[in-house]
Amino acid sequence: MFQEQARTVRFNVVQSILGHKQQENGYVSSHALKFKGYLDFIERLGFPFTHELAINVILISLTSSYKQFTMTYCMNDLEKRTMEPYGILKIPEERIVSLSNTSSTSPLLAIREAGS
């Protein structure tokens, strides 16, 4: 009976992890904390995600505003701890949120234009 309950809990946590998506205007930091909680919980259940799988699932969960970042991250084969992508994304996040509210162009193009 205990194994059946554990299996159900594990299924629900994995479903939450795979279904967790960043809200379109949501902050990466709150998204990261929730995601980290799921990953820690599944690890405590004895079924940790591998580092590479956790990174892939995190990157897939980001909004389309981070598509360029995700592509660059994967192409450069960056070796990072699970939470590091969020640290890297923190500065662009502030610009993406503010620029997406004021610019008619893509947020990433607006960042490029602002940096020029």
C-alpha positions in Angstrom: 0.0 0.0 0.0 2.8 2.4 0.9 4.5 1.7 -2.5 1.3 2.5 -4.3 1.0 5.8 -2.5 4.6 6.6 -3.2 4.1 5.8 -6.9 1.0 8.1 -7.0 2.9 10.9 -5.3 5.9 10.5 -7.7 3.6 10.5 -10.7 1.9 13.7 -9.5 5.3 15.4 -8.9 6.7 14.4 -12.3 3.5 15.6 -13.9 3.8 19.0 -12.1 7.5 19.3 -13.2 6.7 18.5 -16.9 3.6 20.7 -16.9 5.2 23.7 -15.2 5.5 26.6 -17.6 6.7 30.1 -16.9 3.8 32.5 -17.2 4.1 34.9 -20.1 4.7 38.0 -18.0 6.0 36.1 -15.0 9.3 36.5 -13.4 12.1 33.9 -13.8 12.9 34.0 -10.1 9.5 32.8 -8.9 9.4 30.3 -11.7 12.8 29.0 -10.7 11.9 28.7 -7.0 8.8 26.6 -7.8 10.7 24.4 -10.2 13.6 23.9 -7.7 11.0 22.9 -5.1 9.7 20.2 -7.5 13.2 18.9 -8.3 14.1 18.8 -4.6 10.9 16.9 -3.8 11.4 14.3 -6.5 14.9 13.8 -5.3 13.7 13.3 -1.7 11.4 10.6 -3.1 14.5 8.8 -4.4 14.1 9.6 -8.1 16.3 12.6 -8.8 16.4 14.0 -12.3 19.9 14.0 -13.8 21.6 17.4 -14.1 21.3 17.4 -17.9 17.6 16.4 -17.8 16.8 19.0 -15.2 18.4 21.7 -17.3 16.6 20.6 -20.4 13.2 20.6 -18.7 13.9 24.0 -17.2 14.8 25.5 -20.5 11.8 24.0 -22.2 9.5 25.5 -19.5 10.6 29.1 -20.3 8.5 31.5 -22.4 9.2 32.2 -26.0 10.9 35.4 -24.9 13.9 33.2 -23.9 14.0 31.2 -27.1 17.3 32.9 -28.2 18.9 32.3 -24.8 17.8 28.7 -24.8 19.3 28.2 -28.3 22.6 29.9 -27.3 22.7 27.9 -24.0 22.3 24.6 -25.8 24.7 25.4 -28.8 27.5 26.5 -26.4 27.1 23.3 -24.4 27.3 25.3 -21.1 28.0 23.2 -18.0 26.0 24.9 -15.3 24.4 23.9 -12.0 20.6 23.5 -12.2 19.8 27.0 -10.9 22.5 28.8 -12.8 20.4 29.4 -15.9 18.1 31.5 -13.8 21.0 33.6 -12.5 22.1 34.2 -16.1 18.5 35.1 -17.1 17.9 37.5 -14.2 19.3 40.7 -15.9 17.7 40.0 -19.3 14.4 39.2 -17.5 14.1 42.8 -16.1 14.7 44.2 -19.6 12.3 41.8 -21.3 9.5 42.6 -18.9 9.9 46.3 -19.2 10.6 46.4 -22.9 7.8 44.1 -23.8 5.4 46.6 -22.2 6.7 49.5 -24.3 8.1 48.1 -27.5 6.2 46.8 -30.5 9.2 44.7 -31.6 10.3 41.4 -30.2 11.6 41.8 -26.6 15.0 40.3 -27.6 15.3 42.6 -30.6 14.4 45.5 -28.3 17.2 44.5 -25.9 19.7 44.4 -28.8 18.5 47.9 -29.9 18.8 49.3 -26.4 22.3 48.0 -26.1 23.5 49.5 -29.3 
